[in-house]
C-alpha cells in the first residue's frame, strides 16, 4: 500500500470527487475496499451469485466516507455501487435469507482468511444483526465500481450505542 498526501494549493477550490474504481488481487488491499464499503446498504434481492461465471456481486448504496461532512449537521452522501468478487467456487450464508428481496442489509466489514495452500481462501462479508456471507474463492479478485448516481443523506452511519 502506498501512503500519500493530497495537496491542494491555498485559495483553490477542491474538485468534485470522482467515482471510485478499485480493483485488487491482494488480500492486504482488500482492506481498502472493505473500508470504502463499510456501512453500505443492500437489498437482499441484490445479492447475486452467478455460479456458471463464478462471480458474486452486490448492488450497494455506499456511504461516501471520502466526502464525509466535517461538521455536525452537514449532509453526507451515498452512491450506487457494484461490489464484485470473481473466482467464487461456493457461497454460504448465515442469518441472511432472500425470502424477502426488499429486506435491507447493512454491510459492516469484509475479511479474508487464506487457505493453508495460497492463493485461495474465504472472503467473509459481515452484516449488522449477525448476518454473514462466506465466499470460497480461488484467489482474492475484488472490484468496487461507483456509478455517477450520488445523493445527499442526513442519516450518517454510527456505531455508538445510544443512551436510553
Buried (B, 14 or more C-beta within 10 A) or exposed (E): EEEEEEEEEEEEEEEEEEBBEBEBEBBEBBBBBBEBBBBBBBBBEBBEBEEEEBBBBBBBBBBBBEEEEEEEEEEBBBBBBBBBBBBBEEBEBEEBEEEEEEBEBBBBBBBBEBEEEEBBBBBBBBBEEEBBBBBBBBBBBBBBBBEEEBEEEEEEBEEEEEEE
